[in-house]
Amino acid sequence: MAKFPERFILASASPRRKMLLELLKVPFEVRVSKVEEGIRGAEEPVALVARLAKEKAQAVAKELGSPKETTVIVGCDTIVVLGNEILGKPKNMDEAFAMLRKLQGRTHMVYSGVALVKLEGGREECVSNFCATEVTMCRLSDAEIKRYFELEDPLDKAGAYAIQDGGSLIISSIDGCYYNVVGFPVRTLEELLHTWGYSLFS
């Protein structure tokens, strides 16, 4: 039978990532990483999400020091990319509105980086990967965007939208992993866990 880490930590405050792990009924705890989510120079999307996911997991690992039990920490970061423009979380409602105006009627990419840090016997190991999904948004009027914001708070979401719940009104189609657009590509997490012989199927 597959095994699971003695201690598993989600380095994220995201309620959606927490909810997905709860649905899988695996034991985990949450320790929010304090890493700032910013772009460095002309950083490419994949490099950006990979770096931030790793930094989030490593920041929590540093706080823990050398735990007695084998501990695996998962960090994740998700961005929306339209053409060459990276859209993170909007700073205010005006910025959120401008983001959805750009995205409406167009196809964009969603990238998530996932990184695992394992602490065992005083040693630290790290593995990481990314997931990419193509998303096409419906054509939306300004009134429809405002109505969507009545259903969903856009301020904690990359690109100012969520695919779940009210997102059913604004998303035309996707090509790739749905859970990546939610913000946590769980299959990518499972594949990384295999590196050390762990599994979410335990």
C-alpha angles and dihedrals in degrees: 000000000000117000133221130213116274087236125020122188130191108211094203142089091210111128089203094057090046091050093052092052090047090053089055090054095225121146112254143145132213125236112171115226117225095210115138113238103224138138120245112217114297094347114170117235096249092046090048097052092041092052095046094046090051094045091051093052093044092049091058091044089055091053091053096051110189109344119197094232125061104267130194120193122195122206123186137182129184131194138175118227124197110187103312095335120103114213115199127170113320117246094217143356094272090057091045090053091049091051094053091045088057094045099044114108092006141097120243140168129248117204127189127185119205123193131180125200118193121201113196133150093349092306129114125209128179134196128176144174140166140231128212128198130181114224129189117200125207121248106268133192121221088255091054091050090052090048090051090053088055087060099041135031103231098190098087095043130089108243090013095271144084124214094215127075108358089015087081086078097055108033117087100182145334133211111203138011115001093199090056088063089048084057105255120073096203095186089058088052091051092051091051091049088057088067088077098031095262129131141187086224091070 
